[in-house]
Amino acid sequence: MSELTSLTLTEARDELKKKTFTAAELSAAHLAAIEKARALNAFVLETPDRAIDMAKASDARIAAGKAGPLEGIPLAIKDMFCTAGVRSTACSHILDNFVPTYESTVTSQLWRDGAVLLGKTNCDEFAMGSSNETSHFGPVHSPWRRKGSNTPLTPGGSSGGSAAAVAAQLCLGATGTDTGGSIRQPAAFTGTVGMKPTYGRCSRWGIVAFASSLDQAGPFARRVRDAAILLRSMAGPDAKDTTCVDRAVPDYEAAVGKSVKGLRIGIPKEYRLDGMPAEIEKIWEQGRGWLKAAGAELIEVSLPHTKYALPAYYIVAPAEASSNLARYDGVRYGLRVPGRDIIDMYEKTRSDGFGAEVRRRVMIGTYVLSAGYYDAYYLRAQKVRTLIKKDFEDCFNAGVHAMLTPATPSAAFGLGEKGGADPVEMYLNDVFTVTVNMAGLPGIAVPAGLDAQGLPLGLQLIGRPFDEETLFSLAAVIEQAAGQFRPQPWW
């Protein structure tokens, strides 16, 4: 049955239509693969019974000629998405055994279109992290290894479980959330495709909130076309989320393979960082060559406020997190640690329930929102955010259709190698991705090659608001030129 797990989402969809195999067989093959790959710790909850029931229902709809766009396709769901009747914890101790009675809009649309739930994937606690090491359930191990080394590597964060599951062929696609790069960075680290749509393209309703003005759901897949298929089901208006845009969802799959001739691609000079590895510069140069060969026009552009993006992000995001996480108090749901009075209960519950990184960000956020520092930090960061957005708008108004940048400043690093003594070292992993969230733009990470140690490197494409189609067209060019990369199954 292993040949079923090696199919792309597109191939599996087409073969299911032909009835080459059943949805139940396809799900069973992936459930078996998940069982054999528990060393990766990609899943925090497996749902085999539900998967088989959903797959059988898909087979019935296929037989009746009523198949949906994702009929019978087995997917993994990041633990940030609430799933009705299935434990949803954001990988935090404070949400121990929380089982929602409602379904997030994004997952409800996936089930509406026939997808099958394999389980919930591991992530950094409340999506706060860049290496999937802050999870209450322990770190995810990347399916990749350096040449000649058994050092366990990070799959990236915060959506590390979803990225690892897709790369290891444990599912045909997965959902992630991206607040500062949490889809694109893990995708680059694992040789998968990760799309962060425009803010407002996908509903945030039913997704555990980290930073509400930055969070956005998106898909992981092994191919650009697969990601396009998934996004079409995930996106769309939602009356329950006032930040979700009320506009039609395009046929993203139709954009894959479309000519990019004549498109103007910006190369931001500010993304050439001091000390950037030569391999990152080389892969960026290759990407420019591939797009130029496909008929795109490359022009150097300037995004002068890029250098302020990371510090501004790490003021805005913790500020919003401190507000959003105030609801976890031990009163209504989740963990409760008894105290001598209600204040003592709050303190003990939050102290025991939140991990170190979450506590750090909540304290930073509370500090920058406090009366004496609001203007000096939070208000100034919001002004910087406006300037970052204007930098992109100026380029797009000058005729640039998209921008090409590196996705990460390095290949995947070892678990425990960064951030121990200095959390800022870990935060620097987001240097190429946070601008996209600050400006609310779409971005996609696509595999572009391997480094000298045999680890995947990715390129990032940044697009105009609600122009994900152009990104899919450009990403397909890079994917075709770069080829495919698959980890050796050490697990």
N, C-alpha and C positions, 0 to 999 in steps of 0.2 A: 504493500500500500504506500511505500515511501514515494513512489512516482507521483502520487496525487498531491503530496505536499510540495513537490518541486514545480508545480504549475504556477503560472502567474494568475492573478485574479481574473484577467481578461480571458486567458485560456480556459480556466475553470468555468467561468460563466458560459462560454461558447460550447464547451463539452457537455455541460449540464443541459443546455437547450437541446443538444443532439441526443441526450439520454445515454451517453457513453458510460456513465456511472451515475449513481444516485447521490443526492445531497447527504443522505445518511452515511454513505460510504466515505464521502469526502470529509465530513465532520469526524467520523471515527478515525480516519487516518491522521487528522490533525490532533485529536485528543491523545492518540497513541504517541505522537511525536512530543507533545507537551509532557507526558508522563516520563519519557526517556530523557527529557532535558531539564529536569527539576534542579540540576546543579546550577543552572543559569539564574534561578530565583526570579525569573521574568514575570511569573504569575503569583499574585497573593491570594487568589481564589479561583479554582477551576470549577466550571459548571457543566460537567459531562451529561447529566440527566437532562438539563434544560436544552443543551445543544442538540442532543439526539431528538428530543421532542420537537424542537423548532425545525430541524432538518427533515423530519418525517412530514411535518406540515408543509414544508417547501416542496417535497416530492409530490404531495397531493395536489398542490397548486400547479406545479409543472405539468402533471398528468392531465389536469383539467384545462390547460391552456391559459392559466391566469398568473403566470410567473411575473414577479416584479423585477426591476432592474438589477437587484442584488440577490435574486432568489437562490437560496442554498449556499451562499458564500459565507464561510466561517471567519469571524472577526474577533479580535481582542479589544477590550475597552479599558482605557486608563481608569484607575481607581478614583479619579476626580469626578467622574460622571456618575450621577445617581441612577441606579437601575432598580426598578420596582421589584421588591421581594428578594433582592440580591445584595448582600453586604457591600456597603460603600463607605470607605473610611478615610479617603485622601491619604492613606498610609500613615495615619496618625493614631497614637494611643488614645488621644482624647475622644476619638470617634469609634472606639472599640465596639464592635458588633452592632453598629448602626445599620439598620435595614430600612431604607426608604420605602414609602408607600406610593411613590410617584416616580415617573420616568423622565430623564432629561429630554429636552426637545430633540437634540442631535441623535441620541440613541433611539428615540421613538421613531424618528424618520428612517433610520437604518432598518429597524424591524419592520416598519411599514413597507419598505422595498424588498423585504424577504431575507435579510441577512440573519446569520446565526451567531449567537453569543457563546464563545468558547470559555470566557472567564474574564476576570479583572486583572489588569497588569500593574506591576509595581511602579512606584514613582517616588521622587523626593517628597518628604512630608509637606503637605499643602502646596506641592509643586515648588518648594523653595530649595533650589539647589541646582548644580550643574554637573553632578556626577552620580546621582541616584544613591548617594551614601547616607542621606538623612532620613530615609524611610524607616518607620518603626519595624518593618518586616525584614530589615537588613538590605545590604546593597545588591544590585543586579550585577551579574558578571557578563561582560560582553562575549558574544560568540566568537570574537576575533582574538588572536594571539599574535604577539610579535614573532618574527622568524627566530626559531631556535630558543624560544623562551616560554615558560609556563606562567609568567607573571600575570595574575588576573587583572584585566583592564576594565575601565569604566565604559559603559555604553553611552555615556553622556546623561544629562538630566535637563529638566526633571522627568521627561517622558521616557526614561531609560528602559523600562520593562516593555513598552510598546515597540520601541526600536529594536531591542534584542529579539523579541518574539517574531517580528517580521523578518529580520536578517537570518534568524535560525530556522526559518520555514516552519514555524509553529502555528502560523495563521496566514491568511491571504491578504490581510490588511489590518490596521489598528487605528484607534483614535488617540489623539494627544491634545494637550493644551499648550499654548505658547504665550508666555507673559514677557519674556525677554530673550527668547531663543530656545525654549524648551521642546520645540519640535525640530527645528532646523539643526541645532547642534548635535543632538543624538542621531539624527539621520546622517549627518556628515561623518560621525564617529563609527557608524555601523554599516556604511555602504548602502543605505536605503534612501528613498525619496521622501522628503517631509515638506508639506505645504502649510504655511501659516497664511490663512486668507486675510483679506481686508477686515479691519475691525468693523463688526456689524454684519458681516456676510453670514456668519453662523450664530445661532441663538446661544446665549450663555445660560439660559434658564435650566436649572437642574444640574449645573456644574458647580462644584464647591468653589467658592470665590477665594482668590488670592488678592489680586489687584484689579478691581473691576473695570478701570479705564484702559487696561492693557491686555487682559486675558482674551484669548481667542482660540476656539477649537479648530482642529485641522486633522488631516489624514496622514498616516504612514503607509507606504507600499513599497514593493520591490521594483516597480516600474512607474514611469511618469504617467502612462495611460491608466494604470490601476489607480493612482492617486486622483486623477481627473474624474474617474468613474465614482470614486468614493465621495469626493467633494460635492458632486452634483446631488447626491442623496443627503449629505449632511447640511448643506446650505439652504437658505430660504427664510422668508419672513416669519415672525413669531410675535403674536400680540402680547405674549407673556414677558417679552424682553423689549423694553422701550428703546434699547440701543441697537436692536436688530433692524437692519434696513428693509424697507418694504419695496423690494424690486425683484424682478424675475431672475431665476437662476439660469444662466446660459448652459448650453451643451458643451461642457468642458472637454469631453472626449473628442469632439469634432475639431478642437484646436490642436490636438496632438498630431504632428506630421504636417501641419500647415506651414507654408513657406514663410521664412523670416526675412526674405529679401527686402531691402530698403528700410528695415527697422533701425533706429538710431539707439545704440547701446552706450550708456554712460559708464566711464571708468573713473570712480572717485579717487582723486589723488590722496585724500586723507586716509584711505585704507591701507596705504603703504606704511606700515608701522616700523619704527626702529627696532632692529633685532628680530624681525619676522623671519622664520626659517626659510632657507632658499627653496625648499620643496614647495612651500605654500606659494611663493612668488612664481615658481616654475609652472605649477598647475594652473594658476591664474592666467599666466601668459598663454598656456595651451588653450584654455577656454576662450580667450580673446581670438586666437587663431581659428578655432573651430567655428565660432560665430561669424567671423569675417569671411571664411571660406563658404559659409552658407548664404552669404549675400548681405549680412548686416553691416551697418556702418558704425565704427567705433570712434567715440570722441571722449577726450578727457574732460571731466567735470569737477567742480569743487563743491564740497559740502562743508563749509567752514566751521560749523558748530558741532561737528562730529566728535571732537575731543571732549566736549562737555556731556556727551550722551550718557556715558556710563555713570559718572557721579550723580547726574540728575536722575537717572533711572533708580539708583539705589537710595534716593530720597523719596521719590514718588511711590515706588512699589511698596516699600516698608510702611509708608504712611497709610496707604490704602489697606494694607494687610492688618495693621493695628486696629483699624476700624472694623474690617470684616471679621476678624477673629475674636472680637469682643463678645460675640454671641455664644462662644463656647465657655460656659460657666458652670457646668455640672448640674444645672437646674432642670432643663427640659429633655435633653437626650445626651447620649454618649457617656463618657466616664464621669463618675462622681466620687470624690474623696471626702469623707465626712470631716467636718471641723466643728469647733466649739460654737461658732456662729456663722452667719451667711458669708461674711467677708473672709473668714478663715477658710471656709469651704471653697470659695472662689480661688483663693491663693493656692491652696493645696492641690485643687483640681488642675489648675493651669500649670503649676510647677511640675506635677507628675505627668500631666497629659501631653504637654508640648515638649518637643525635642530642643536641643541646644540652638540649632540654627533658627528655628521658628521663634524661640524666645529672644534671640539676638535681634531679629528683624522687627518683632513687635516692639521691643524697647527703643530701637532706632526710630521707628515710625511714631511712637508716642512722643519721643523727644522732639522730633522736627515739627510736630503739630502743636507742641505746647506753646502757651501764650508768649513766652519770651523769645521763641526761636522760629515761630511760624513764618514771619516775613523774611528772615535771614536764610532759611533753608527751603521750606516747602513752596512758598510763593515764588522764590527765585528759580527753583527747579521747574516750576510750571511755565515761567517765562522762557527759560531755556528750551523747554519742550516745544513751545510755539515757534522759536527760531529754527529748531531742527526741522520741524514740519515745513517751514517756509523755504529752507534750503532745497528740499526735495521738490516743492511746488515750483520754484524758480527754474529748476532743471527740466521738469516735465513741461512747463509752459514754453520753454525754449525749444521744444521738439524732441526731447529724449523720451523714448518709449519704455525703457527699462534700464536697470543698472546691473553690472556684473561685479561681484566682489568675492573674496574668499568667504567660506562659511565659518571657519574656526581658525584660531591662530596656531593650531598644531593638530597632529593626529591624536587619537585617544591616549590618555595617560593611565598609569596604573592606579588601582584602588589604594587610597591612603597616601598617594604621592603629593597631593596638593591640598592646601587650605587648612592643614592641621594647626599650625601656629599662627598663620596669617590668612584670615578668610578672604582678604582682598585678592590674594593669589588665585583663588577659585573664581571670584567675581570677574576677573579679567578674561575668562573664557567667553564671556558674552559680548566682547568688545565689537564684533562685527554684526551682531544680531539685534542689540537693543534699540538701535536707531529706528528700525522698522516698526517696533511696537510703539515707540514714543510718537511716531508720525502716523500710526494707524494704517500702515501700508501692507500690501501682500508681499510675501517672500517665500521662495522655494529653495530648498537645498537638494542638490542632485549629485550623485557619485561621479567623480571626475578622474580618479586614478588611485594608485597606491604609493605610499612612501617607501623609503629604502628598507624599512622594517616589515614591509608587507601589509601595512595598515591602510584603510581607506581614507581618502581625502575628498572633501566636497567643495563645490562652488555654490554660491548663493546668487540668485537673481531677485531683484527688487523691482516691483512694478507700480504702475499708477493705481490710484484707488479703484477698486472693483474691476480691475483688468487682469484677473487671474488667467484669462485665456492666453494672453501674450506670453505670460510666464510659462505656461504649459508648452506652448510652441517652441520657445527658446530652450527650455529644459530638455525637450525631446531631441534637439540638435546635439546638445552636449552628451546626452545619454547614448545616442547612436555613435558618436565619435569616440567616446571614452570606453565603451564596452561594459560588460557586466562583471561584478566582483562578488564572490561568495566565500564566506569563512569556511575553514576546514572544521568538521564537526568533532572537536576535541571532547565535547561533553558526553 
